[in-house]
Amino acid sequence: QVQLVESGGGLVQAGGSLRLSCAASGRTLSSAVVGWFRRAPGKGREFVAALWWSGGMSYYSDSVKGRFTISGDNAKITVYLQMNSLKPEDTAVYYCAARYGMWSYEVVRYDAWGQGTQVTVSS
């Protein structure tokens, strides 16, 4: 069973940047789809981005496309989410999650979750 730990959250002004990290232990991510999700206050968890290493693909929600970039390290242990041009509406707790199968944007398809990291964007 893979364990995931997020880091890199914080407080940033609108227009700024942050990079989130998701570190895996217990199992590599080489055959996994790793997704980033977020939950804003009063809302449900929503898909942000996903990296499918074996498929060589990355996916983004429309709300972050062109501003966020998902990537992974060569060891396939850590996945990053580079967030640029941040907006106040990006404020949320960000979670990384993994599933070993086809890529999906659905929360229920992911088996392993990190504890989340808070991102706050001030206006």
DADA-V102487 format. One record per run of one state. SS is the DSSP state (A for helix, B for strand, O for the rest). FROM is the first residue (numbers start at 1). TO is the last residue. If there is no record, write none. Layout:
BEGIN
SS:FROM:TO
SS:FROM:TO
END
This chain:
BEGIN
O:1:2
B:3:7
O:8:9
B:10:13
O:14:17
B:18:25
O:26:32
B:33:39
O:40:44
B:45:52
O:53:56
B:57:60
O:61:67
B:68:72
O:73:77
B:78:83
O:84:87
A:88:90
O:91:91
B:92:99
O:100:106
A:107:109
O:110:111
B:112:113
O:114:116
B:117:122
O:123:123
END
